[in-house]
């Protein structure tokens, strides 16, 4: 079994807590910015060789336990015939608003879904040589739909919420199509070498619990079951939705990843030994420098029982993050393991 992260997700004993960081491949790295000065984000993610190089950049610098494939939440939607550009987040040329828009979506063959991501996974897998766990990822249907319907990131995604009231059947049909896409995409990633799939649900927090149960839960349930049937563990990341964390845990993914608002110590105790909990330092903590990061990490480790914990942030690393803070975080986790 390659890497501490996969060992832990498989329920095995590990010498210490696994540690990796969301957006560990990104703009806080000078080597990422150097490549990015020559290529657009689109070009980097659409070229398997460049995407593999970026995926590995943080592992050259830091002893992380996972590599997460460099792609985007929107990488698979090109296969539906949807045009996406980045400015800096995803922008959809023709937002989906009508039944005709949903009917016009292509029904892709599995091998047509983001083949460049599969190429990158195969390259990274060969380079990693079992040094760290290779993490593939998919967006949750609701979070992909947020961009497809709204057209771009707008606080609270009001167009999506309005459409869910105006034509619930339409939103349901869209979410069903996205769920089929996401399941096929996860299967392709596993076949190309991904050992774990993290499902990112970034925007469910705008829904009431009742709305979430009727619109989102059935789709997520299908995705978690499908990843298990493919033979890989799943990590379910839920962002900015404290009222839904228990519902996400009830879907019984192998691990649940929570943001910094969650009482992760309590959650870990509640869910042990069946569900592993990942998180949850505030990414902004790292901006306060290595000493503050060292204290915050030590505090996290002292509060959360080690056996079912994966150390990570509550959301992605910020572009302004000092490299010394990332090193400090990892040092504290490693030091605990060797005591
Ligand atoms: O975590 C990693 O290191 C893997 C790479 C990764 C990216 N996007 C690369 C990226 C992952 C896992 C994602 C997922 C993603 N993309 C999510 C879900 C996770 C989350 O952050 O909540 C969402 C909502 C998106 C949509 C998206 N893509 C936004 C809002 C933005 C702009 C904000 C930003 O950080 O720039 C992007 C662009 C993007 N995706 C970048 C990267 C490294 C920045 C591109 C650049 O300008 O260099």
Boltz pocket constraint, residues with backbone or C-beta under 6 A from the ligand:
constraints:
  - pocket:
      binder: B
      contacts: [[A, 21], [A, 22], [A, 23], [A, 24], [A, 25], [A, 26], [A, 27], [A, 36], [A, 41], [A, 68], [A, 69], [A, 70], [A, 71], [A, 72], [A, 73], [A, 74], [A, 86], [A, 88], [A, 89], [A, 90], [A, 137], [A, 153], [A, 200], [A, 202], [A, 239], [A, 316]]
      max_distance: 6.0
